[in-house]
Amino acid sequence: RELLQQEGIFAGVSTGAALHAAIGVGRKAVAAGESADIVFVVADGGWKYLSTGVYTAATTEEAIEVLQGQLWA
């Protein structure tokens, strides 16, 4: 959702997980007083999740609730 709102990148859950990990690596580098060039892969599109309502949820918490119990293969 943040990628869509802030950058216009319509991505799915796998991309969100990759971004979350990349941000964590960046934070660790900064905390250690280091700099780092970090790259992450946009692994999937958001089109598969349109019918779930995750992109129209008012809050992140609501989006997480919408996705509870969903199975992806």
Contacts in CASP RR format, 6 or more apart in sequence:
PFRMAT RR
TARGET T0000
AUTHOR 0000-0000-0000
METHOD contacts of the structure
MODEL  1
RELLQQEGIFAGVSTGAALHAAIGVGRKAVAAGESADIVFVVADGGWKYL
STGVYTAATTEEAIEVLQGQLWA
1 54 0 8 1.000
1 55 0 8 1.000
1 57 0 8 1.000
1 60 0 8 1.000
1 63 0 8 1.000
3 9 0 8 1.000
3 10 0 8 1.000
3 11 0 8 1.000
3 15 0 8 1.000
3 16 0 8 1.000
3 19 0 8 1.000
4 10 0 8 1.000
4 11 0 8 1.000
4 55 0 8 1.000
9 15 0 8 1.000
9 42 0 8 1.000
10 45 0 8 1.000
10 46 0 8 1.000
10 47 0 8 1.000
11 42 0 8 1.000
11 43 0 8 1.000
11 44 0 8 1.000
11 45 0 8 1.000
11 46 0 8 1.000
12 43 0 8 1.000
12 44 0 8 1.000
12 45 0 8 1.000
12 46 0 8 1.000
12 48 0 8 1.000
12 49 0 8 1.000
13 44 0 8 1.000
13 49 0 8 1.000
13 67 0 8 1.000
13 72 0 8 1.000
14 43 0 8 1.000
14 44 0 8 1.000
15 40 0 8 1.000
15 41 0 8 1.000
15 42 0 8 1.000
15 43 0 8 1.000
15 44 0 8 1.000
15 45 0 8 1.000
18 40 0 8 1.000
18 41 0 8 1.000
18 42 0 8 1.000
18 43 0 8 1.000
19 40 0 8 1.000
21 40 0 8 1.000
22 38 0 8 1.000
22 39 0 8 1.000
22 40 0 8 1.000
25 36 0 8 1.000
25 38 0 8 1.000
26 36 0 8 1.000
26 38 0 8 1.000
29 35 0 8 1.000
29 36 0 8 1.000
29 38 0 8 1.000
46 55 0 8 1.000
49 55 0 8 1.000
49 67 0 8 1.000
52 66 0 8 1.000
52 67 0 8 1.000
52 70 0 8 1.000
53 63 0 8 1.000
53 66 0 8 1.000
54 63 0 8 1.000
54 66 0 8 1.000
54 67 0 8 1.000
55 63 0 8 1.000
57 63 0 8 1.000
57 65 0 8 1.000
57 66 0 8 1.000
END
